[in-house]
Amino acid sequence: MAPHRPAGSPLDKAGLGVRFLGISVLAGLLVAGMALPAVGALGLTVKSSADSLGTIPDDFKTPPLSQASYIYDAKGGLIAKVFDRDRTILTKEQMAPIMRQAQVDIEDNRFFEHGAVDLKGVLRAVGKNASSGAASQGASTLTQQYVKNVNIEKAGDDPAAFQEATKKSLGRKIQELKYAIKLEQDLTKDEILTNYLNITYYDHQAYGVEAAANRYFAKSAKDLTIPEAAMLAGMVQNPSAYDPIAHPKAAQARRDTVINKLLEYKHITPQQAKDALASGLGITYKEPLNGCITAQAGMGFFCDYVRHVVKNDPVFGKTAADRQKLWSQGGLKINTTIDPDKQAAAYHAVTTKVYPTDDVSAAMTMVKPGTGEILAMAQTRQYGLDAKQNQTVLNLNVDAAMGGGNGFSPGSTFKPILAAAALESGIPISQQYPAPHDMTYPQMSTCTGTWNEKGVPVQNEATDEKGPFSMNDAMAKSVNTYFVQLEQQVGLCPMKQMINKVGIKNLANGKPVLEVPSMVLGTQEVSPLMMASVYATFGARGLHCDPIAISSLVDATNKKLSVPSANCTQAMLQSTADGVNTLLKTVTEKGTAANIKIDDGRPFAGKTGTTDNRYAAWFDGYTPDLATAVWLGGPSGNVSMRDITIGGIYRPQVYGADGPGPIWGMAMNDVLPGTPITPFQLVQIPDSTPTPDPNSSPSDAASSPSSDAAGGTATNAGGGLIGGFSFPPGTLNGGNGIGGGNGGPGGSPGTTGGTPTGKPSKPGHH
């Protein structure tokens, strides 16, 4: 057995020194063609060869550091700060000089004197490590540490890349040394130090000195004092070990070491050192609140919607990976369309009329007609992850692809879309139909053929609700059978095409609208944002604008990027929209919404809607200047709004007029008074036009279909639900369907169409 040699013997010390020197110096010299630059104080110079070093990636010179983005409302107020890494890039002038000096003094006091490699420091470390018998002191320069940090930053959250960037290997050391030497040729010392302070990690999700100053001292890096700068500079060596929150004693001891270094190198006076050493840590800790969860006035859901827009819209990148990179890289300043006053009014209404602890929730979206700007987006429950606190991150106002669910059946709020298709096709606004209490769905033309399933029933809710009715009366009373008869004359294809034109390209779950008879009764699921956009189209006299949330965006380099366009197009003739507005103004004056009022007496139009079993209730109302859709229902399942308490008020059953209607009224009365009143352009409604000859064939009565990309021939009415609205007690006599769901008649109440097979299936309300 070989004799045992005591630890720390001369041989051990010599061996350790040789190994350290071999790794720290010789490896660098052996890199292909590399030569060390001047090492200053030692007088050792070697002719550097830039050509032998080649080039290094640009992102080592000015690394695209991930930093925080800021989302602002339409008046410039901050909605939220969002980040993958909490970092704000600073210039040299934005950093306190003492912060820069402290970092140099504790990590590399000869930084401004040596090149990429400090040979004097290497030899000093070899001697100290040899005498101590352990590798207790390193010799990496601040530039070398910066190169290592860039590699770690580039690795991001990829574990394999992180392991590669931090593994102890000769190859990695050689590459870091090569890059460090080239950086010293391409950047000034001040530039390297500034980059280093911007990239360094300070624990508690604080990346860069600005985030660290804010996290621990609630101030900017330019305002740091001597002891504060010393503490942050000391943390860099081991952020978790010197964490002032978890290990305050270790943090203070390390801080004091830095203060003494500042004194040793004569960068502070003895009195300054004495005062700094006598002070406590002075921590004013700010928890790293990230993202939309920090938004106020219920703006968290809109903030989340903005995030989805950036990550989904091709205007921000051709591929999903490109868009994700833009978002993750951060540094964005995103100005949005949200009006803080309207948002506050919407949030107040949905949280006052409905409690977060209720079984149901309310959602409201406001859209500006003629521009598509989203002005408010609110819902009852707070944005957050704690379900026990009635929080959710499910945005009830938007489609599934944008952070929402599968939507809600809109009930009779779909009937105005058919009225628009009818008027656009030349059917007079005075058109009259028999509209019996009950009937079966008649044969109807489709874009590719005919729907002709016999025996599928549809009815009005009140037994005494029988025609004949004109279009105006039928809209005011929301008569199901009238609109089924109108749909037969119009045809399913023009109805579906009008649905698409007014902004509903697909359902909330992303699937195409089913071309089935029950679609007029609102049996297919959409979102409040969709419906606000539809009614904004009516308010803008038929001009449809896609909803937009972002008004401008600049990236981390202050470059202005393109943002999604509203793509405004005329969806229908102005005269058609004027006719629809006339019909819907009647609804608010003497129809199902007559109990909803605006305090200053300005005219408005709108439509109520409820669905089967009272799973959802709606009121979509608007002026020419503001369209607001309000939904009320169970946010995570089928909650029947019968025998229910909402907002502290017991309700035998909920209607569109007495559920979402008052929520709409509260919000609109907060934002409209004092603003200019824009009148509707209305049409005169003549005497009723007689019902078309009932002996004529459906194909004769229906409009000729045009081509439709959706294709297919419907084989059922769209499910087992009867859509529509019934009057609240004390309103006008009559009422209509109990509709909802996702399909058409053919099954029991609560069934959903989905695939048009004619067989009922279980509904999927969300």
GIKA-V153818 format. One record per helix or strand of 2 or more residues. SS is the DSSP state (hx for helix, st for strand). FROM is the first residue (numbers start at 1). LEN is the number of residues. Records with the same first field share a line. If there is no record, write none. Layout:
SS: FROM-LEN, FROM-LEN
This chain:
hx: 10-21, 40-3, 50-4, 58-4, 92-3, 97-11, 119-14, 142-14, 159-8, 170-17, 189-11, 209-9, 221-3, 226-10, 248-17, 270-9, 291-4, 300-13, 314-3, 320-10, 340-13, 387-3, 400-3, 411-14, 471-7, 480-11, 492-10, 517-5, 528-12, 574-17, 612-3, 660-12, 698-4
st: 69-4, 78-5, 206-2, 333-4, 361-7, 373-7, 408-2, 431-3, 438-3, 444-2, 450-2, 457-3, 469-2, 525-2, 543-2, 550-5, 560-2, 569-2, 605-6, 616-8, 626-8, 642-5, 649-5, 751-2, 761-2
